[in-house]
Amino acid sequence: MSGSGHFADRLAAAVERKGAPLCVGLDPDPALMPQGLGVVEFCRGIVDAVAGIAVAVKPQAAFFEAQGVAGWAALVEVCGYAREAGLLVIADAKRGDVPSTARAYAAAFAPLADAVTVSPYLGYDSLEPFLAHDGLGVLALLKTSNPGSADIQDLVLQDGRPLWQHGASGVSSVGAVVGATHPEILETVRSLLPRGVLLLPGVGAQGGSPEDLAAAFTAGPASALVSASRSVLYADRGAGWQEAAAAEAGRLAGELRAVVAVG
C-alpha cells in the first residue's frame, strides 16, 4: 500500500537525501530491451542501476499490461522491488473514468505505488476515489508532452484561456503532469498550482531539457519531479546496459542539481 504520510513529504525527504528530483520511467519494450532479458529482470536491473541516484521510478502500466496476466504480475513485482530499494513508485496509469470504475482503478493501483497519474477530464468525481486513499499522491494530466496535446488541451474557451488552465484550477489540491517539452508554460502552471507537485515527463528522447525547467522549482527543490525514460533505459542495449543507464541517470541528476540550486 502507499507509504505513510503525505506523498509530497516523502518526495521532499527523498530529494533531500539524494539531491536531485530525478524520476526514471520504466517502459519495458521487448523490441528495445537487451536480448535475452525478461521484463522483470530488465526492470530490476534498471532499479539496481539508478537506486542510488534517482528518487523515484515511474512504471508505465501499458508496457506491463501488454504482456497479459504475466505482465500484471511483473508490475506488482517490480513496484515492490523498487520500493524495497528505497525508491518512490509513480504508477503511470493515466486512468480516468466514472466514479464506480475509478474506485476499482484506485483499488488496483494504491497498493502498488506512492502516486498515480490520472486523467481529470471526466471531472472531479472521477478523481475522488483516488484521493480517498491516504498517502497516495494523485498527479492529474494537465499539459502532456506529446505534440498532439494541443488538439484538445490548447483549445481556447470563452474566457480566453486554454482548456489546460481550467484543468489546473480544478486540481489545485493534487499534483499535475506537465510535459517537460513545454517549458514556456511552467511559470503559468506554477502560478496556478503554487504548492502542487509537478511531474515533468519528456526529458531525453522526447526533447525536454533539465536546464529549461527552473520555473517549476520556485516552490522548492521537491516541488517538481523530472522524469526520463528511454534515454536512461536504452542508453546502451548491449552488455553494458546497466552501467550506461546509471551513467545517464547520473548525468541528468547533475543537471537537475544545478537547476534546483537556482530554481
C-alpha positions in Angstrom: 0.0 0.0 0.0 1.1 3.6 -0.4 3.6 4.8 2.1 2.7 6.6 5.4 2.4 10.4 5.4 1.7 12.8 2.5 3.3 11.9 -0.8 4.8 15.4 -1.1 6.5 14.9 2.3 8.0 11.6 1.2 9.2 13.2 -2.0 10.8 16.1 -0.2 12.7 13.7 2.1 13.9 11.7 -0.8 15.1 14.8 -2.7 16.9 16.0 0.4 18.7 12.6 0.7 19.8 12.4 -2.9 20.0 16.0 -4.0 18.1 15.8 -7.4 14.4 15.3 -8.2 15.0 12.7 -10.8 12.5 10.0 -11.7 13.3 7.2 -14.1 10.5 5.8 -16.2 10.2 2.1 -16.6 8.9 1.4 -20.1 10.0 -2.2 -20.8 9.6 -2.5 -24.5 10.7 -6.0 -25.7 11.7 -4.5 -29.1 14.3 -2.3 -27.3 15.4 -4.3 -24.3 18.7 -6.1 -24.4 18.3 -9.5 -25.9 17.6 -12.4 -23.6 16.1 -10.4 -20.8 12.6 -10.7 -19.4 10.6 -7.7 -18.3 11.1 -8.3 -14.6 14.9 -9.0 -15.0 15.3 -5.8 -17.1 13.3 -3.6 -14.7 15.0 -4.9 -11.6 18.4 -4.3 -13.3 17.4 -0.7 -14.0 16.3 -0.2 -10.4 19.6 -1.5 -9.2 21.4 0.8 -11.6 19.6 4.0 -10.5 18.6 3.4 -6.9 21.5 5.5 -5.6 20.8 8.4 -7.9 17.0 8.7 -8.6 14.3 9.4 -6.1 11.6 7.6 -7.9 10.7 5.2 -10.8 7.6 5.5 -13.0 6.5 2.2 -14.3 4.3 2.8 -17.4 1.4 0.4 -16.8 0.7 -0.1 -20.5 4.0 -1.8 -21.2 3.3 -4.3 -18.4 -0.4 -4.8 -19.3 0.6 -5.6 -22.9 2.2 -8.8 -21.6 -1.1 -10.1 -20.3 -1.6 -11.8 -16.9 2.2 -12.3 -16.6 2.7 -8.5 -17.2 0.5 -7.5 -14.3 2.4 -9.9 -12.1 5.6 -8.3 -13.3 4.3 -4.9 -12.5 3.5 -5.9 -8.9 6.9 -7.5 -8.5 8.8 -4.5 -10.0 6.9 -2.0 -7.9 7.7 -4.0 -4.7 11.3 -4.4 -5.7 11.7 -0.6 -6.3 10.2 0.3 -3.0 12.4 -2.2 -1.2 15.3 -0.4 -2.9 14.2 2.9 -1.3 12.6 4.4 -4.4 9.2 6.1 -4.6 6.9 4.5 -7.2 4.8 6.6 -9.5 2.3 4.3 -11.3 1.9 5.9 -14.8 -1.7 4.6 -15.3 -3.4 7.7 -16.7 -6.8 6.3 -15.5 -9.9 8.4 -15.7 -13.5 7.1 -15.6 -16.9 7.4 -13.9 -16.7 7.1 -10.1 -17.6 3.4 -9.8 -14.9 2.4 -12.3 -12.4 4.9 -10.8 -12.9 3.2 -7.4 -11.8 -0.1 -9.0 -8.8 1.6 -10.7 -7.8 3.2 -7.4 -8.1 -0.1 -5.5 -5.8 -1.7 -8.1 -3.0 0.8 -8.1 -3.0 2.2 -4.5 -1.3 -1.0 -3.1 1.5 -0.7 -5.6 2.5 2.9 -5.7 3.2 6.1 -3.8 1.4 8.1 -6.5 -0.6 7.5 -9.6 -1.2 9.5 -12.8 -4.9 10.2 -13.6 -6.9 11.9 -16.3 -9.1 14.7 -14.9 -11.3 15.3 -18.0 -14.3 13.4 -16.6 -14.5 15.8 -13.7 -13.7 15.9 -10.0 -15.8 12.9 -9.1 -13.6 10.7 -11.2 -10.6 11.7 -9.1 -12.3 11.4 -5.6 -11.8 7.6 -5.4 -8.0 8.1 -5.7 -8.0 10.9 -3.2 -9.7 8.6 -0.7 -6.6 6.5 -0.4 -4.5 8.0 2.4 -0.9 8.7 1.4 -1.5 8.1 -2.3 -0.3 11.0 -4.4 -2.6 11.9 -7.3 -1.0 13.5 -10.4 -3.5 14.8 -12.9 -2.7 15.2 -16.6 -2.6 18.9 -17.3 -0.5 19.7 -20.4 1.1 16.5 -21.7 4.4 16.1 -23.6 3.1 14.7 -26.9 2.8 17.1 -29.9 -0.9 16.2 -30.3 -1.7 17.6 -26.8 -2.5 20.9 -28.5 -5.5 19.3 -30.3 -7.7 19.4 -27.1 -5.6 20.8 -24.2 -4.9 24.1 -26.0 -8.5 24.8 -27.1 -9.4 28.4 -26.1 -12.5 28.7 -24.0 -14.9 31.6 -23.7 -12.8 33.4 -21.1 -9.8 33.4 -23.4 -7.8 30.8 -21.5 -6.8 27.4 -22.9 -8.5 24.3 -21.5 -5.5 23.1 -19.6 -5.5 26.2 -17.5 -9.0 25.4 -16.3 -7.8 21.9 -15.5 -5.1 23.4 -13.3 -7.8 25.4 -11.4 -9.7 22.2 -10.8 -6.9 20.1 -9.4 -5.2 22.5 -7.1 -5.5 20.1 -4.2 -3.4 17.5 -6.1 -0.3 17.5 -8.3 -0.2 17.7 -12.0 1.6 16.2 -15.1 3.1 18.8 -17.4 5.4 17.8 -20.2 9.0 19.0 -20.0 8.6 19.7 -23.7 6.5 22.8 -22.8 8.9 24.8 -20.6 7.3 28.1 -21.8 4.2 27.4 -19.7 5.8 26.4 -16.4 5.7 29.9 -14.9 1.9 30.0 -15.6 1.4 26.5 -14.2 3.3 27.3 -11.1 1.2 30.4 -10.5 -2.0 28.2 -10.8 -0.6 25.5 -8.6 1.7 27.3 -6.2 2.2 24.3 -3.9 1.3 21.3 -6.1 3.9 18.7 -7.1 4.6 18.8 -10.8 5.6 15.6 -12.7 7.6 16.7 -15.7 8.0 13.8 -18.2 9.6 14.1 -21.6 13.3 14.8 -20.8 15.7 13.0 -23.1 14.2 11.1 -26.0 11.2 13.5 -26.3 13.5 16.5 -26.4 12.9 18.1 -23.0 16.0 19.5 -21.2 16.5 20.0 -17.4 18.1 23.4 -17.9 14.7 24.7 -19.2 12.7 23.7 -16.2 13.8 26.1 -13.4 10.4 27.8 -13.3 8.9 24.6 -12.0 11.1 24.7 -8.9 10.2 28.1 -7.5 8.2 26.4 -4.7 11.3 24.3 -3.6 13.6 21.6 -4.8 11.0 18.9 -4.3 8.1 20.8 -5.9 8.7 19.1 -9.2 9.9 15.7 -10.3 11.6 15.4 -13.7 11.2 12.1 -15.5 13.3 10.4 -18.2 12.6 7.0 -19.6 14.0 5.8 -22.9 17.2 7.9 -22.7 18.1 6.1 -19.5 16.6 2.7 -20.1 18.2 2.2 -23.6 21.3 4.3 -23.3 23.1 1.0 -24.2 21.3 -2.1 -25.5 24.3 -4.3 -25.2 26.2 -5.9 -22.4 26.8 -2.5 -20.7 23.2 -1.6 -20.4 23.1 -1.2 -16.6 26.3 0.9 -16.5 25.0 3.1 -19.3 21.7 3.6 -17.5 23.5 4.6 -14.3 25.7 7.0 -16.2 22.8 8.7 -18.0 20.8 8.9 -14.8 23.9 10.4 -13.0 24.3 13.0 -15.8 20.7 14.1 -15.6 20.8 14.3 -11.8 23.9 16.5 -12.1 22.0 18.9 -14.4 19.0 18.9 -12.1 21.1 19.8 -9.1 22.2 22.9 -10.9 18.6 23.7 -11.9 17.3 23.2 -8.3 20.1 25.4 -6.9 18.8 28.4 -9.0 15.1 27.4 -9.2 
